[in-house]
């Protein structure tokens, strides 16, 4: 299943005011990084957010949010949302949680 260009544009718009965001192909989709740390992304399954373990309960309380699984295992600190469940306000809240988490991590050095 291919990536939905509309979802990619929504995520770009959600992050437009966040300085230092870069895009990278990861997890079979497009991820958005801040100082080399993943913030969120899209895949054929929908949206994914790296919210950190501390914000997991808050994120999972949002409608349509579930633990992210990759290769059959839950990924600690990550959640996902199907496209049809990702309305603007809840998605904005998840973006804010993910940005807050990424801002609390040390920057990753460039690989050379």
C-alpha positions in Angstrom: 0.0 0.0 0.0 1.4 3.4 -1.0 1.7 6.5 1.2 -1.2 8.9 1.0 0.2 12.3 -0.2 -2.7 14.0 1.7 -1.5 12.6 5.0 2.0 13.7 4.2 0.8 17.2 3.5 -1.2 17.2 6.8 1.9 16.3 8.8 4.0 18.9 7.0 1.4 21.5 7.9 1.2 20.3 11.5 5.0 20.8 11.8 5.3 24.0 9.7 5.9 26.2 12.7 8.5 23.9 14.4 12.0 24.9 13.5 14.6 22.4 12.7 12.4 19.6 11.3 13.8 17.3 8.7 12.2 14.5 6.7 13.6 11.0 6.3 12.4 7.7 4.8 12.0 5.3 7.7 9.7 2.4 8.8 8.4 2.1 5.2 7.2 5.7 5.3 8.3 9.2 5.9 9.5 10.3 9.4 10.0 13.8 10.7 13.0 14.4 12.9 14.2 17.1 15.2 17.9 17.3 15.7 18.1 13.7 14.4 15.4 12.3 16.8 12.2 11.0 15.4 9.1 13.1 16.2 6.4 11.5 14.1 5.7 10.2 10.7 3.3 8.6 8.2 3.1 5.1 6.8 0.6 3.2 4.7 -1.2 2.4 8.0 -1.5 6.1 9.0 0.2 8.4 11.5 2.9 7.4 14.0 4.1 9.5 16.9 7.1 9.1 19.2 5.6 10.5 22.4 7.9 8.8 25.0 7.0 6.4 27.8 6.0 9.2 30.1 3.2 10.4 27.8 2.0 7.0 26.7 -1.2 6.9 28.9 -2.1 10.5 27.9 -1.7 9.6 24.2 -3.6 6.4 24.5 -6.5 8.2 26.1 -7.1 10.0 22.7 -9.8 8.5 20.5 -8.4 6.1 17.8 -4.8 6.0 19.3 -3.2 2.6 19.8 0.3 1.3 20.7 2.5 1.2 17.6 3.6 -2.3 16.7 6.4 -3.0 14.3 7.3 -6.6 13.2 4.7 -7.8 15.7 6.0 -6.1 18.8 4.8 -3.1 20.6 7.3 -0.2 20.4 7.8 1.5 23.8 7.0 5.2 23.6 5.4 5.1 20.2 1.7 5.3 19.2 -0.2 5.2 15.9 -3.4 6.5 14.6 -5.4 5.3 11.5 -6.0 8.1 9.0 -9.7 8.1 9.5 -9.3 8.5 13.3 -6.8 11.4 13.1 -8.9 14.5 13.4 -7.2 17.9 13.6 -7.3 18.7 17.3 -6.3 15.2 18.7 -3.6 15.0 16.0 -2.3 18.4 17.0 -2.1 17.2 20.7 -0.1 14.2 19.6 2.2 16.3 17.6 2.8 18.6 20.7 3.5 15.5 22.8 6.0 14.2 20.3 7.7 17.5 19.8 8.0 17.9 23.6 9.6 14.5 23.8 12.1 15.1 21.0 13.1 18.5 22.5 14.0 16.6 25.7 16.4 14.3 23.9 20.1 15.1 23.2 20.7 15.9 19.5 22.1 13.1 17.4 25.4 13.7 15.6 25.6 13.4 11.9 26.8 10.1 10.6 29.7 10.2 8.3 
